[in-house]
Amino acid sequence: MADNDVKSHDIKTRIVGKSAGRTILRLVIASIIVGAIFSFIGVGPREFWRGIFETAQRLVHSLGESIGEIALTLGTYLLIGAAIVVPIWLVTKLLSSRK
């Protein structure tokens, strides 16, 4: 195989896996199930993606208007979360190492 053939085969394998037929079948089944659920609740792809983008927009807007405000807010969240997560992680590691 040429070098390009190897690269394209590697990319295809990463995307669909070694069993392309099984992957495609799973995607078809999942698409039918999701499509049925969305049709049942009356949501189409346009409304779904619009909702996702509007939610992301609101999230960024609630974090702050400028990059500095966003960084400050995220930094604050990081410190608050780390004050809880890191001690729990440390205690868990210390207790698990005693076994």
C-alpha atoms as one frame of an Amber mdcrd trajectory, in Angstrom:
protein
   0.000   0.000   0.000   1.136   3.515  -0.689   1.754   5.890   2.216  -1.488
   7.807   1.436  -3.469   4.552   1.411  -2.120   3.645   4.858  -2.997   7.094
   6.243  -6.524   7.054   4.788  -7.088   3.507   6.070  -5.862   4.551   9.529
  -8.233   7.550   9.575 -11.150   5.370   8.412 -10.366   2.823  11.118 -10.294
   5.567  13.760 -13.639   6.966  12.636 -15.722   3.850  11.993 -13.626   1.191
  13.702 -12.515  -2.134  12.311 -16.069  -3.262  11.650 -17.559  -0.522   9.479
 -20.783  -2.446   8.867 -21.486  -2.852  12.581 -20.707   0.823  13.227 -23.017
   1.962  10.439 -25.801  -0.317  11.704 -25.433   1.087  15.235 -25.539   4.640
  13.875 -28.689   3.870  11.866 -30.437   2.315  14.869 -29.409   5.169  17.178
 -30.551   7.719  14.589 -33.973   6.073  14.284 -34.430   5.982  18.066 -33.311
   9.596  18.565 -35.393  10.737  15.582 -38.486   9.014  16.988 -37.984  10.554
  20.437 -37.427  14.031  19.013 -40.444  13.707  16.718 -42.559  12.584  19.654
 -41.620  15.653  21.705 -41.888  17.928  18.668 -38.268  19.011  18.347 -36.420
  19.083  15.044 -32.697  19.354  14.385 -32.901  23.111  13.813 -34.621  23.737
  17.152 -32.235  21.374  18.945 -29.057  23.034  17.656 -30.515  26.522  18.093
 -31.226  25.645  21.735 -27.682  24.339  22.213 -26.137  27.504  20.750 -28.456
  29.809  22.702 -27.651  27.957  25.917 -23.917  28.280  25.239 -24.416  31.968
  24.473 -26.287  32.513  27.747 -23.604  30.623  29.651 -20.803  32.760  28.214
 -22.858  35.907  28.802 -23.516  34.914  32.432 -19.798  34.352  32.976 -19.035
  37.897  31.932 -18.904  40.391  29.118 -15.148  40.432  28.598 -12.376  37.858
  28.478 -11.034  39.190  31.780 -14.383  38.761  33.529 -14.749  35.244  32.118
 -11.222  34.300  33.220 -11.843  35.737  36.692 -15.146  33.871  37.038 -13.628
  30.590  35.836 -10.648  31.101  38.149 -13.008  31.639  41.065 -14.930  28.482
  40.175 -11.618  26.606  39.914 -10.486  27.693  43.367 -13.831  26.912  45.004
 -13.990  23.507  43.337 -10.350  22.707  44.102 -10.885  23.566  47.768 -13.399
  20.704  47.858 -12.060  18.237  45.269  -8.335  18.208  46.129  -8.691  17.347
  49.844 -11.177  14.566  49.022  -8.811  13.224  46.356  -5.858  13.410  48.756
  -7.700  11.552  51.529  -8.854   8.922  49.023  -5.281   8.424  47.782  -3.884
   8.210  51.321  -6.518   5.675  52.359  -6.111   3.549  49.231  -2.313   3.438
  49.600  -2.614   1.856  53.066  -4.146  -1.331  51.623
